[in-house]
């Protein structure tokens, strides 16, 4: 079966990039693209969502672990996956192949060159922190960049790093921000029921952070900040931590207990009812040490929440400081505590920031705008005109602004 567009991704587990693909692929298919999604990590919760929208999903006969490059068993699995992916590329001969996330790029980038696929695209979705202790990864990626027809980033910070540090020429770089369906997260009609389900009193100030429990997401900084600010917070508050536990959950619970906050901090795990949880909340938080461009931030803004975010990646590009929320330095629990205390104690500020954030998402970061940009980009790449015919995706590096 031939596909116009083959998307290669590391897994179909729930994560920002995977959710992004699950949103754009069906929309692009409705615009006439024939799409297949290849998941190196095998099946996952988002496979059903894609297939329900008639997007073809392909998985290898063995699944790669989410982390691992080392070991004989891992190498054997990687070899099997690589041969399977190459066979799919040769069978489908897609016009465009698009790699999302490092593992998909490392495995698939060279295979696409071997298969002589005409248009090869890579998307970088975060700053390149992951290769700091694996210099060979950075070297391979820089070499692969030369064989890509185009490289996309999802924030100015990411695009600048690709240009300034990884030597990608400006004429092969583009910027497409994430987009979301704001209607999925703005649920004022569900607020009373959602708060009742969480046993929240009317006066309780509810805070929420959505992100898998991974060290770089900064949950430890958030708990430390709440410990520092507890005496200045309203008498009744709760923090809901939503996301899959990737190994640090027990440590975070111990930290909360040591700070005397076990009755204030609720670990909800991985949830599918994010819209309802956001509607029950009063403040959104993202305390990461690194980001590309966070869907969780956009979702909180779409729900009308004032956001407190760390100044990493594209967070400042989404949240206008002192307009949609508060932007604080990463790794700084004191400044984070100050921001949380400020928002928690000022209901009027929360309302102003929340309304401004929702308006910003509707104007700048809708899923319709995002899909339209992908559609124009893919058509330009397929037709041979390339990024030169997509000025809205180009970045002017002299002025550091979007064109």
Secondary structure as the mmCIF struct_conf table of DSSP 4:
data_model
#
loop_
_struct_conf.conf_type_id
_struct_conf.id
_struct_conf.beg_label_comp_id
_struct_conf.beg_label_asym_id
_struct_conf.beg_label_seq_id
_struct_conf.end_label_comp_id
_struct_conf.end_label_asym_id
_struct_conf.end_label_seq_id
BEND BEND1 UNK A 4 UNK A 4
STRN STRN1 UNK A 5 UNK A 9
BEND BEND2 UNK A 10 UNK A 10
BEND BEND3 UNK A 13 UNK A 15
HELX_RH_AL_P HELX_RH_AL_P1 UNK A 16 UNK A 30
TURN_TY1_P TURN_TY1_P1 UNK A 31 UNK A 32
STRN STRN2 UNK A 35 UNK A 39
TURN_TY1_P TURN_TY1_P2 UNK A 40 UNK A 41
HELX_RH_AL_P HELX_RH_AL_P2 UNK A 45 UNK A 52
TURN_TY1_P TURN_TY1_P3 UNK A 53 UNK A 54
STRN STRN3 UNK A 56 UNK A 59
BEND BEND4 UNK A 61 UNK A 62
HELX_LH_PP_P HELX_LH_PP_P1 UNK A 63 UNK A 65
BEND BEND5 UNK A 66 UNK A 67
BEND BEND6 UNK A 71 UNK A 71
HELX_RH_AL_P HELX_RH_AL_P3 UNK A 72 UNK A 92
BEND BEND7 UNK A 95 UNK A 95
STRN STRN4 UNK A 96 UNK A 100
BEND BEND8 UNK A 101 UNK A 101
HELX_RH_AL_P HELX_RH_AL_P4 UNK A 102 UNK A 114
TURN_TY1_P TURN_TY1_P4 UNK A 115 UNK A 116
BEND BEND9 UNK A 118 UNK A 118
STRN STRN5 UNK A 119 UNK A 124
BEND BEND10 UNK A 126 UNK A 126
TURN_TY1_P TURN_TY1_P5 UNK A 128 UNK A 133
HELX_RH_AL_P HELX_RH_AL_P5 UNK A 135 UNK A 145
TURN_TY1_P TURN_TY1_P6 UNK A 146 UNK A 147
BEND BEND11 UNK A 149 UNK A 149
STRN STRN6 UNK A 150 UNK A 153
BEND BEND12 UNK A 154 UNK A 155
HELX_RH_AL_P HELX_RH_AL_P6 UNK A 156 UNK A 164
TURN_TY1_P TURN_TY1_P7 UNK A 165 UNK A 165
BEND BEND13 UNK A 166 UNK A 166
HELX_RH_3T_P HELX_RH_3T_P1 UNK A 170 UNK A 172
STRN STRN7 UNK A 173 UNK A 175
STRN STRN8 UNK A 180 UNK A 180
HELX_RH_3T_P HELX_RH_3T_P2 UNK A 182 UNK A 184
TURN_TY1_P TURN_TY1_P8 UNK A 185 UNK A 185
HELX_RH_3T_P HELX_RH_3T_P3 UNK A 188 UNK A 190
HELX_RH_AL_P HELX_RH_AL_P7 UNK A 191 UNK A 197
TURN_TY1_P TURN_TY1_P9 UNK A 198 UNK A 199
TURN_TY1_P TURN_TY1_P10 UNK A 202 UNK A 203
STRN STRN9 UNK A 205 UNK A 210
BEND BEND14 UNK A 211 UNK A 211
STRN STRN10 UNK A 213 UNK A 213
HELX_RH_3T_P HELX_RH_3T_P4 UNK A 215 UNK A 217
HELX_RH_AL_P HELX_RH_AL_P8 UNK A 219 UNK A 229
HELX_RH_3T_P HELX_RH_3T_P5 UNK A 230 UNK A 232
BEND BEND15 UNK A 233 UNK A 233
BEND BEND16 UNK A 235 UNK A 236
STRN STRN11 UNK A 237 UNK A 242
BEND BEND17 UNK A 243 UNK A 243
STRN STRN12 UNK A 245 UNK A 245
BEND BEND18 UNK A 246 UNK A 247
HELX_RH_AL_P HELX_RH_AL_P9 UNK A 249 UNK A 258
TURN_TY1_P TURN_TY1_P11 UNK A 259 UNK A 260
TURN_TY1_P TURN_TY1_P12 UNK A 262 UNK A 264
STRN STRN13 UNK A 265 UNK A 269
BEND BEND19 UNK A 270 UNK A 270
BEND BEND20 UNK A 272 UNK A 272
HELX_RH_AL_P HELX_RH_AL_P10 UNK A 274 UNK A 279
TURN_TY1_P TURN_TY1_P13 UNK A 280 UNK A 280
BEND BEND21 UNK A 282 UNK A 282
STRN STRN14 UNK A 283 UNK A 286
BEND BEND22 UNK A 289 UNK A 289
BEND BEND23 UNK A 292 UNK A 293
HELX_RH_AL_P HELX_RH_AL_P11 UNK A 295 UNK A 302
TURN_TY1_P TURN_TY1_P14 UNK A 303 UNK A 304
STRN STRN15 UNK A 306 UNK A 310
BEND BEND24 UNK A 311 UNK A 312
TURN_TY1_P TURN_TY1_P15 UNK A 313 UNK A 314
HELX_RH_AL_P HELX_RH_AL_P12 UNK A 315 UNK A 318
BEND BEND25 UNK A 319 UNK A 319
STRN STRN16 UNK A 321 UNK A 321
TURN_TY1_P TURN_TY1_P16 UNK A 322 UNK A 324
STRN STRN17 UNK A 325 UNK A 328
TURN_TY1_P TURN_TY1_P17 UNK A 330 UNK A 331
HELX_RH_AL_P HELX_RH_AL_P13 UNK A 333 UNK A 344
TURN_TY1_P TURN_TY1_P18 UNK A 345 UNK A 345
HELX_RH_AL_P HELX_RH_AL_P14 UNK A 347 UNK A 364
STRN STRN18 UNK A 366 UNK A 366
HELX_RH_AL_P HELX_RH_AL_P15 UNK A 367 UNK A 383
TURN_TY1_P TURN_TY1_P19 UNK A 384 UNK A 384
HELX_RH_3T_P HELX_RH_3T_P6 UNK A 386 UNK A 389
HELX_RH_3T_P HELX_RH_3T_P7 UNK A 391 UNK A 393
STRN STRN19 UNK A 395 UNK A 396
TURN_TY1_P TURN_TY1_P20 UNK A 397 UNK A 400
STRN STRN20 UNK A 401 UNK A 402
#
